[in-house]
Amino acid sequence: MNGWRLRWDGYRPDEEGLRESLSTLGNGGFATRGATTDSAADLVHYPGTYLAGGYDRAVTRIGDREVENEDLVNFPNWLPLTFRLDGGAWFRLDDAEVLTYRHEVRLREGVLAREARVRLKGGRTVRWSERRIVSMDDPHLGAISVDVTPEGEAGKIEILSALDGTVVNGGVARYRDLEGRHLEVLDAAAVDGGLLFLRCRTRRSRLEVAEAARTRLYAGSDVLDAKRTVEERSGWIGERLETTVAADRPLRIEKVVALHASRDHAIAEPGTASCETARRAPRFDALLAAHERAWRGLWERFDLTLDLADECDDGGTQLKLRTHTFHLLQTVSPHSIDLDVGVPARGWHGEAYRGHIFWDELFIFPLLSLRMPVLTRALLLYRFRRLPAARRAAVAAGHRGAMFPWQSGSDGREESQTVHLNPDSGRWIADVTHRQRHIGAAVAYNVWHYYEVTEDHDFLDRYGAELMLEIARFWASLATYDEARDRYEILGIMGPDEYHTGYPDADPEDPGGLDNNAYTNVMAAWTLTRARDALDLLDRDRQRRLRDDLGLTSNELDRWVDVSRKLEICFHGDGIISQFRGYDELEEFDWEGYRERYGDIQRLDRILEAEGDSTNRYKVSKQADVLMLFYLLSADELGLVLEQLGHRIDAETIPRNVEYYLARTSHGSTLSAVTHAWVLARSDRRASWHLFRRSLDSDFADVQGGTTPEGIHTGAMAGTIDLVHRCYTGLETRGGVLRFDPVLPRSMRRLRMKMAYRRQRLEIEVTHDRLTIASRPVTALPITLAYRGHYRRISPGETHEFRLLEKRPLG
């Protein structure tokens, strides 16, 4: 297996949805799924194109209620490209006899390639050789190059190239009963210079997008003067190019598309801009060369190189890790910096979760901050710009500060559904996931750790401190005081484990939430403490101005300290942290019986609801949110927070908690295996490696049974990279020190990677007995490195080596 090429041999219509997601091409500005150019949306194919942050709202009537959703819009399909020979039927792969077929993504170059040899209905045999890019060099360009070679005889060939604005949002089966029409086509025409042009506008957000396509035919390096005929339909514009083709000689077709939106910088309007960009664009090979250069620069920073001893691996681990990196960088790239966008949970790869932004940044930002921190800074500004909306939401809920939404889209209001469809029962169920207030802690955590890595005082001064203070203010406002017990409580919320929305026998329409969720309360205490630290890092003038602007008094700050020391954390039995108050009183679940009955029980919530039961009754977790504490906070840091709250944990407490919750988790989220692999890394190392490998396969194997065709899982992909990057190297950024404590898996003999820390560019190499850190010559101040109490100062251009203590290797 090639560590740089994701390859499928043979055409399998039942796998096309999965392949289309995994071969989506994007550049951080827009993305196009890897559908064949001859296909349209049907039960096999779904050729979606998505603009980063391109949302629109629609209302659907369900029963006696109106439901409004904001969707990531499926914009006009620029791929349509097919042919016919001697007046026969237009080529469709699904109508032909496929003799040979290969579909691959060349990760290093950022190219989708297809090679097919097919027999058409009339008996003619044709070879199709395609390369496709979405330019990482120019964020407005995509291009296709195809060589069509008829075997055996010459003849007339017609090429059909089109732009299709009739598309709707229909890529997620359970959403298809909801309104999916978001576009109105304003113009569709052939324009001077041999271009097809289509302009559309979203119905409510009024975002204009224009596409211009240039299609040319070549014989060698010569442009063929083909006969062109324009075809027009409602919302669709195409052209037929007619010429002759020699037997066994390739005819090259090049289609270049330019996509501009009304939000773009430095344009007059998107229609003119798209036409000008398409006319200026060079031939495919020149576009490809610039595209490959841009990808080389990204791989230079982001590639993790593994030297694996596992003879059975056959390069699969390295390939999967690179595929995850590839899709992360197609979702977030340098082209994202000037866009007001967040990181969607499913990338810009499909319509699942409607393209919304959740808490997946927790799993993504550590990697970005330590590779290309300018990306994290830009993405955090997405949250800062929506701080006013978060303040309004807090006021509407009767609180102070900033209450960020669980699902966020264009303007920062809560985008969580009010109802969702259970495909197992066919029933529409009340959706109360908006109660996940812990999203604010994720935003604060990301701000603080970005600052830890970069020491970006300007960001903290202008944006970060204000974000953290307003989130801390919300936590203090949300906490209620129990005078009799001298404790603060956070009531009626949900933790990350979405299997518990309320207590047993609660009203399913309004289950009321849970009290004193451990993850939420610990992270609230952490945020209250770190927010004060952030304030103290500002100079006195900025502190005064910010406190004046926010009306932040000394009495309020003193209350934050009190709350951060007295928030309730519930325990039960042998040091086990209770997921929430009353968790220990829930029923144990019949795991063995349900596995025998259903096999795959990852989505226990759907299974039990279809049976008329509820996960609220049982000690079950979609993802064990107590263990998220051990994921986000080092043992030392978590120990300090718990001690601050009046509790102590010893060395044996963490493994006991991990074992307890692992036995009660269905892994209904792709993030679950990532979290568990992390927390097991030093207590059950073989299990950790197994879960890491399982996480790598989440999208490749579509472990959730049909979700990957709807879009890749961005957080899980970044999480697997981060397991190698930080967990197995023991990398931690805390207190102005870059700390390492590596324990490589037994199968991993060597790890090489590059990273950035406080303006130094570092090259890291880890083996089982040595850690080598080399700093490139740059202009930067010295930084402090640490390995197990051994501290070193390193300046740009220097190299330090630590000899590692002999430890039992992981695996």
Secondary structure, 3 states (H helix, E strand, C coil): CCCCEEEEECCCHHHHHHHHHHCCEECCCEEECCCCCCCCCCCCCCCCEEEEEEEEEEEEEECCEEEEEEEEEEECECCCEEEEECCCCCCCHHHCEEEEEEEEEECCCCEEEEEEEEECCCCCEEEEEEEEEECCCCCCEEEEEEEEEECCCCEEEEEEEEEECCCCCCCCHHHCCCCCCCEEEEEEEEECCCEEEEEEEECCCCCEEEEEEEEEEEECCEECCCEEEEEEECCEEEEEEEEEECCCCCEEEEEEEEEEECCCCCCCCHHHHHHHHHHHCCCHHHHHHHHHHHHHHHHHHHCCEEEECCCCCCCHHHHHHHHHHHHHHHHCCHHHCCCCCCCCCCCCCCCHHHHCECCCHHHHHHHHHCCCHHHHHHHHHHHHHCHHHHHHHHHHCCCCCCCCCCCECCCCCCCCCCEEEECCCCEEEECCHHHCCCHHHHHHHHHHHHHHHHCCHHHHHHHHHHHHHHHHHHHHHHCEEECCCCEEECCCECCCCCCCCECCCCCCCCCECECCCHHHHHHHHHHHHHHHHHHHHCCHHHHHHHHHHHCCCHHHHHHHHHHHHHECCCEECCCEECCCCCHHHCECCCHHHHHHHHCCCCCHHHHHHHCCCCHHHECCECCCHHHHHHHHCCHHHHHHHHHHCCCCCCCCHHHHHHHHHHCCECCCCHHHHHHHHHHCCCCCHHHHHHHHHHHHCCCCCCCCCCCHHHCCCHHHHHHHHHHHHHHCCCCEEECCEEEECCCCECCEEEEEEEEEECCEEEEEEECCCEEEEEECCCCCCCEEEEECCEEEEECCCCEEEEECCCCCCEC
